[in-house]
Amino acid sequence: MTDLTTLTIAQAREGLRGKSFTAAELAEAYLAAIDAANDKLNAYIVETPEQARSMAKASDARLAKGEGGSLEGIPLGIKDLFATEGVHTQAASGILHGFKPRYESTVTQNLWDDGAVMLGKLNMDEFAMGSSNETSAYGPVVNPWRSTTSNADLVPGGSSGGSAAAVAAWLCAGATATDTGGSIRQPAAFTGTVGVKPTYGRCSRWGIVAFASSLDQAGPITRDVRDAAILLKSMASVDKKDTTSVDIPVPDYEAVLGSSVKGMKIGVPKEYRMDGMPDEIEALWQTGIAWMRDAGAEIVDISLPHTKYALPTYYIVAPAEASSNLARYDGVRYGKREPGEDMVALYENTRASGFGQEVQRRIMIGTYVLSAGYYDAYYKKAQRVRTLIKQDFEKVYADGIDAILTPATPSAAFGVNAMATASPIEMYLNDIFTVTVNMAGLPGMAGPSGLSPDGLPLGLQLIGRPFDEETLFKLGHVIEQQAGHFSPKRWW
């Protein structure tokens, strides 16, 4: 029998329906793979084997009756940011030590309703704050990819590094992830996987631990574009518990794959050609442009003039919202508690001990920009610039552009601890191509498009119109057909 863990979601779905294997056998294959690899990759924080076996058994019963949902029997990994009832949910932070919610996030409930099987909770940057999955209280995740010139451990990107690494290393068929400034698309590019950040409001945020509420959005990381289409269809929904979710029908994304893109206008923004951008990234971009042109699309040079302000604006807005959201973690009602001589000391001791360095840094930045005397100078001005960034996109889409093609990251994956002595700004620059999408609330997709000279995956990014993820799937499928599939060599 083929190694069941190498099957895509679409292939596993076909095999289960055709009774080539059972959901129980599929779940056991993944549980064995996790047992063999997780000590080396650290992708899972918590494994849930008994729950996986129980859910798989129930799936087999439904399949035997000719029933079953769109994800019946498909084993998934869940980012530790999603609340899972009765199961560890700590946002990879010490301050939520021991927390097991009594409720289920809307996104994960949608997945279980469609028959998916939970393998466990995936590692991530603490509170989704990071671009390398090195800020986790549970230690860094290791990228399953290695350079052809070195055996050094590489980062998988962040904050959804556990999700991306687990998918790339065949430790789950697909994974949930979240994207606040690139946390789905950047790790997807670093691991040769497909990551989709849907339009803000496409997926409910209820039951997802908040980082920056006006920017956070859930989405899938998978091995190919078809799997991403299948998984997003299940994840997305309107939700009365989340007033930012939008009541727009969720299309059958899988149905548009293979559709012609002839005549579509693809924008190429001049502002994304950054000083010092590696030649391999520029070459990849030109290759992607050629693929689009060969498929019949029209390439149009466009301008997004406020792009240069996106990163500093993001790092005012996001920490400000984080400062507000994370104020609730005080050691009183749940999670970690450090004693103090009075209530103020208890708060101070708990937060100093429970939050990691990067989270503390962003809380401090956010508190500063929201403080009296600085609110107008920083936060209010950043919100005005954010509006200008959004208007840049609105203008090019009004001019007939269907989607925008850019690099996903400014480089391939870098080494674990490679930026330990670097300025935080150097790490923040990893988000330079992705933050604009969140600032404008747009959908974005990153997919594997080539390899660097030392054999590491590189990704291209597609940016779409609001709630037009279908176009991204059409175009992403074209790129995938041209680029082919990339998998790491097993060393774990």
C-alpha positions in Angstrom: 0.0 0.0 0.0 1.2 3.5 -0.7 2.4 5.4 2.3 -0.9 6.9 3.4 0.6 10.0 4.8 1.9 11.1 1.3 -1.7 11.3 -0.1 -3.2 14.7 -0.6 -6.5 15.5 1.0 -8.2 14.9 -2.4 -6.5 11.5 -2.9 -7.3 10.4 0.7 -10.9 11.5 0.3 -11.1 9.3 -2.9 -9.4 6.4 -1.2 -11.7 6.5 1.8 -14.8 6.7 -0.3 -13.5 3.9 -2.5 -12.8 1.8 0.6 -9.1 1.4 -0.4 -8.3 1.9 3.3 -10.2 3.0 6.4 -10.2 6.3 8.3 -8.7 4.3 11.3 -5.8 3.1 9.1 -5.2 6.6 7.8 -5.2 8.1 11.4 -2.8 5.4 12.6 -0.4 6.1 9.7 -0.3 9.8 10.7 0.0 9.0 14.5 3.0 6.8 13.7 4.6 9.4 11.6 4.2 12.0 14.3 5.7 9.6 16.9 8.7 9.1 14.7 9.3 12.7 13.7 8.0 15.1 16.3 11.1 14.9 18.6 13.2 16.3 15.7 10.7 18.8 14.2 8.8 19.9 17.3 5.7 20.7 15.1 3.1 19.4 17.6 2.8 20.8 21.1 0.2 18.2 22.1 -0.9 15.0 20.4 -4.4 13.7 20.7 -4.2 10.0 19.6 -7.2 8.7 21.5 -9.4 11.5 20.2 -8.1 10.9 16.7 -8.9 7.2 16.9 -12.4 7.9 18.3 -13.1 10.4 15.5 -11.7 8.1 12.8 -13.9 5.2 14.1 -17.0 7.5 13.9 -15.9 8.5 10.3 -15.7 4.8 9.3 -19.1 4.2 10.6 -20.5 7.0 8.6 -18.6 6.0 5.5 -19.9 2.4 5.8 -23.4 3.8 5.6 -22.6 5.8 2.4 -22.7 9.0 4.5 -20.0 11.4 5.5 -19.0 15.0 5.1 -16.6 16.7 2.7 -13.6 16.0 5.0 -14.8 12.6 6.4 -11.9 10.8 7.9 -9.2 13.4 6.9 -6.6 13.9 9.7 -5.8 17.5 10.4 -3.4 19.4 12.7 -4.8 22.5 14.5 -2.8 25.6 15.3 -2.6 26.1 19.0 -4.4 29.5 18.6 -7.8 27.7 17.9 -9.9 26.8 21.0 -10.5 23.0 21.1 -13.0 21.9 23.8 -11.2 20.1 26.6 -7.9 20.1 24.8 -4.8 22.2 25.5 -5.1 25.7 23.9 -2.3 28.0 25.0 -1.3 30.1 22.0 2.2 28.6 22.7 2.5 30.9 25.7 3.4 30.2 29.3 0.7 32.6 30.5 -2.1 30.3 29.5 -0.5 27.3 31.3 -3.0 24.5 31.7 -5.8 26.2 29.9 -8.4 23.8 28.3 -11.4 25.7 26.9 -14.9 24.5 27.5 -15.9 25.5 24.0 -14.9 25.0 20.4 -13.8 27.6 17.9 -16.3 28.1 15.0 -13.6 27.1 12.4 -12.7 23.8 14.1 -16.4 23.0 14.8 -17.0 23.5 11.0 -14.2 21.0 10.3 -15.5 18.4 12.8 -19.0 18.8 11.4 -17.6 17.9 8.0 -16.0 14.8 9.4 -12.3 15.8 9.9 -10.1 14.0 12.5 -7.9 15.9 15.0 -4.3 14.7 15.4 -3.3 17.4 17.9 -2.3 21.0 18.5 0.5 22.6 16.4 3.3 24.8 17.6 3.5 28.4 16.7 5.1 31.7 17.6 3.7 32.9 21.0 0.4 34.6 20.5 1.2 34.5 16.8 3.9 37.2 17.2 6.9 36.2 15.1 8.1 35.2 11.7 10.2 32.2 12.5 8.4 30.1 15.1 11.2 30.8 17.5 9.2 32.7 20.1 7.1 29.7 21.2 7.2 28.8 24.9 7.6 25.2 23.6 10.8 25.8 21.6 11.4 26.4 18.0 9.9 24.4 15.2 12.4 22.9 12.7 11.8 23.2 9.0 11.7 19.7 7.3 13.6 21.3 4.4 17.4 21.5 4.5 19.9 23.2 2.2 21.8 21.1 -0.3 25.0 22.7 1.1 24.4 22.3 4.8 22.6 20.2 7.4 21.9 23.2 9.7 18.4 23.4 11.1 16.2 26.0 9.3 13.1 27.9 10.5 9.7 27.1 9.0 8.6 30.7 9.1 5.9 32.0 11.5 3.7 32.4 13.2 2.1 29.2 11.7 5.4 27.4 11.6 4.1 24.2 13.2 1.2 24.1 10.7 3.6 24.5 7.7 6.2 22.1 9.0 3.7 19.4 9.8 2.1 19.6 6.4 5.4 19.6 4.6 6.7 16.7 6.6 3.6 14.5 6.1 2.5 14.8 9.8 -1.0 15.8 8.9 -3.0 16.0 5.7 -3.7 19.7 6.2 -3.6 22.3 8.9 -5.4 25.3 10.2 -3.4 28.5 10.5 -3.9 32.2 11.1 -2.5 35.3 9.3 -2.2 38.7 10.9 0.6 40.1 8.7 1.8 37.1 6.7 1.7 34.2 9.2 0.1 31.8 6.7 1.8 32.9 3.5 5.4 33.3 4.8 5.7 29.8 6.4 4.0 28.3 3.3 6.7 29.9 1.1 9.4 28.6 3.5 8.2 25.0 3.4 7.0 24.5 -0.1 3.3 24.3 0.9 0.2 26.3 -0.1 -1.2 28.9 2.3 -4.3 30.9 1.8 -5.2 34.1 3.8 -8.9 34.6 3.0 -10.6 38.0 2.9 -11.1 39.5 6.4 -14.5 38.3 7.5 -14.6 35.1 5.3 -13.8 32.9 8.3 -15.1 33.4 11.8 -12.6 34.6 14.4 -14.7 33.3 17.3 -12.7 31.0 19.5 -9.4 32.0 18.1 -7.0 33.6 20.6 -6.8 37.3 19.5 -3.6 39.0 18.4 -4.8 42.0 16.4 -8.5 41.8 15.9 -8.8 44.0 12.8 -6.0 42.0 11.1 -6.4 38.3 12.2 -7.9 35.8 9.8 -7.9 32.0 9.7 -7.0 30.0 6.7 -5.5 26.7 5.5 -2.0 25.4 4.9 -2.0 22.3 2.6 0.2 20.4 0.1 -1.4 21.7 -3.0 -3.9 24.2 -4.3 -6.8 21.7 -4.6 -6.4 20.7 -0.9 -6.4 24.4 0.1 -9.7 24.8 -1.9 -11.3 21.8 -0.1 -10.1 22.9 3.4 -11.1 26.6 3.0 -14.6 25.6 1.8 -15.1 23.8 5.1 -13.4 26.5 7.3 -15.3 29.5 6.0 -18.8 30.5 7.2 -20.8 33.4 8.6 -21.1 33.3 12.3 -23.5 35.2 14.6 -20.8 35.0 17.4 -18.4 37.1 15.3 -19.9 40.3 14.0 -16.9 40.8 11.6 -17.7 37.6 9.7 -19.6 38.4 6.5 -22.8 36.8 5.3 -21.6 36.0 1.7 -22.1 32.5 0.2 -18.9 30.4 0.3 -18.2 29.2 -3.2 -17.1 25.7 -4.2 -13.5 26.7 -4.7 -12.5 23.3 -6.0 -14.9 23.6 -8.9 -12.9 26.5 -10.5 -9.6 24.7 -10.7 -8.5 24.3 -14.2 -10.6 27.2 -15.5 -9.1 29.4 -18.1 -7.4 32.6 -17.0 -7.2 33.9 -20.5 -7.9 37.7 -20.6 -7.4 38.2 -16.9 -5.4 41.3 -16.0 -2.5 40.6 -13.6 -1.0 43.6 -11.8 2.8 43.7 -11.1 3.5 46.5 -8.6 6.7 48.4 -9.1 7.0 49.2 -5.3 7.6 45.5 -4.5 11.0 45.7 -6.2 12.9 46.4 -3.0 16.5 47.6 -2.7 18.8 44.7 -2.1 16.2 42.1 -3.1 18.1 38.8 -4.0 18.5 38.0 -7.6 16.8 34.6 -7.1 13.6 36.4 -5.9 13.5 38.7 -8.9 14.1 35.7 -11.2 11.3 33.8 -9.6 9.0 36.7 -10.0 9.8 37.0 -13.7 9.2 33.3 -14.1 5.8 33.7 -12.6 5.0 36.6 -14.8 6.0 34.5 -17.8 3.7 31.6 -16.7 0.8 34.0 -16.4 1.4 35.4 -19.8 1.7 31.9 -21.3 -1.7 31.0 -19.8 -3.3 33.9 -21.6 -3.3 36.5 -18.9 -2.4 40.2 -19.6 0.4 41.6 -17.5 -0.1 45.2 -16.3 2.5 47.3 -14.5 0.8 49.0 -11.6 1.6 51.3 -8.7 0.7 50.9 -5.0 2.4 54.1 -3.8 1.8 53.7 -0.1 3.5 50.3 0.1 6.6 51.8 1.6 4.6 52.8 4.7 2.9 49.4 5.2 5.5 47.8 7.5 5.9 50.7 10.0 2.1 51.2 9.9 1.5 47.6 10.6 4.0 47.6 13.5 1.9 50.4 15.1 -1.6 49.1 14.5 -0.9 45.4 15.4 1.0 46.0 18.7 -1.6 48.6 19.7 -4.4 46.0 19.3 -2.3 43.3 20.9 -1.7 45.6 23.9 -5.5 45.9 24.4 -6.2 42.2 23.7 -3.5 40.8 26.0 -4.6 43.0 28.9 -7.0 40.2 29.9 -4.2 37.8 30.9 -3.6 38.7 34.5 -3.3 35.4 36.4 -6.6 35.8 38.2 -9.2 33.7 36.3 -7.2 31.1 34.4 -3.7 30.3 33.2 -0.4 31.0 35.0 -0.4 32.8 38.3 2.6 34.2 40.1 2.0 35.3 43.7 2.5 38.9 44.8 2.2 40.9 48.0 -0.8 42.7 46.5 -3.0 42.6 43.4 -0.8 44.9 41.3 2.3 42.8 42.2 0.4 39.6 41.2 -0.4 41.2 37.8 3.1 42.3 37.3 4.8 39.1 38.4 2.4 36.9 36.3 2.7 38.9 33.1 6.5 39.3 33.5 6.9 35.5 33.9 4.2 34.4 31.6 4.8 36.5 28.5 7.9 35.9 26.3 10.3 38.6 25.3 8.8 39.3 21.8 5.2 39.5 23.2 6.4 41.8 26.0 8.1 44.0 23.4 4.9 44.3 21.3 2.8 45.0 24.4 5.2 47.8 25.3 5.1 49.3 21.8 1.3 49.1 21.7 0.9 50.6 25.1 3.2 53.4 24.2 1.5 54.3 20.9 -1.9 54.3 22.6 -0.8 56.5 25.5 -1.9 60.0 26.2 0.2 62.4 24.1 1.2 59.8 21.5 -2.1 58.4 20.3 -2.5 61.2 17.7 1.1 61.1 16.6 1.3 57.4 16.1 -1.9 55.3 16.2 -4.3 57.8 14.7 -1.8 58.6 11.9 -1.2 54.9 11.3 -4.9 54.4 10.8 -5.0 57.2 8.2 -2.1 55.6 6.4 -3.8 52.2 6.5 -6.8 53.8 4.7 -4.5 55.1 2.0 -3.0 51.6 1.6 -6.5 50.2 1.2 -7.3 52.9 -1.4 -4.2 52.0 -3.4 -5.7 48.5 -4.0 -9.2 49.8 -4.6 -7.9 52.0 -7.3 -6.0 49.3 -9.3 -9.0 46.9 -9.0 -11.3 49.6 -10.2 -9.0 50.0 -13.2 -9.7 46.4 -14.1 -6.9 44.4 -12.5 -8.1 40.9 -11.5 -5.2 40.0 -9.2 -1.7 41.0 -8.2 1.4 38.9 -8.5 4.4 39.5 -6.1 7.1 37.5 -4.3 5.9 36.0 -1.0 9.1 36.5 1.0 12.3 38.4 0.5 14.4 35.2 0.9 14.3 31.5 1.4 14.2 30.0 4.9 17.1 31.0 7.2 18.8 29.2 10.1 17.4 28.6 13.5 18.9 31.3 15.8 20.4 33.0 12.7 18.8 36.3 13.8 19.3 35.9 17.5 21.6 38.9 17.7 19.9 40.9 14.9 17.7 43.9 15.4 14.0 43.0 15.7 13.5 45.1 12.6 15.5 42.6 10.6 13.0 39.9 11.6 10.0 42.2 10.9 11.3 42.7 7.3 10.3 39.1 6.6 6.7 40.4 6.4 7.5 43.2 3.9 5.5 41.6 1.0 2.6 40.3 3.1 1.4 43.0 5.6 -0.3 45.2 3.0 -2.8 42.4 2.4 -3.9 42.3 6.0 -3.9 46.1 6.2 -6.4 46.2 3.3 -8.4 43.1 4.4 -7.7 41.3 1.1 -7.3 37.6 0.2 -3.8 36.3 -0.5 -2.3 33.0 -1.5 1.3 31.8 -1.4 2.4 28.7 -3.2 5.7 27.0 -4.1 7.1 28.3 -7.3 10.7 27.2 -7.5 13.9 26.4 -5.6 16.7 28.6 -4.5 20.3 27.8 -5.7 20.8 25.8 -2.5 17.6 23.8 -3.0 15.2 25.6 -0.7 11.6 26.4 -1.6 10.6 29.8 -2.8 7.0 31.1 -3.2 5.0 33.6 -5.2 2.1 35.5 -3.8 -1.3 36.3 -5.4 -3.4 39.1 -4.0 -7.1 39.2 -4.9 -10.2 41.4 -4.8 -12.3 41.2 -1.6 -14.1 37.9 -1.4 -12.7 36.8 -4.7 -10.7 33.8 -3.5 -11.9 31.9 -6.5 -9.6 33.9 -8.8 -6.7 33.2 -6.6 -7.4 29.4 -6.8 -7.6 29.6 -10.6 -4.3 31.5 -10.9 -2.6 29.5 -8.1 -3.5 26.3 -10.0 -1.9 27.7 -13.1 1.4 28.4 -11.2 1.3 25.0 -9.6 0.8 23.2 -13.0 3.9 25.0 -14.3 6.1 24.9 -11.2 5.3 21.3 -10.2 5.4 20.0 -6.6 8.2 20.2 -4.1 8.9 17.9 -1.2 11.8 17.8 1.3 14.1 14.8 1.5 13.3 12.8 4.7 16.1 13.2 7.2 13.9 12.9 10.3 
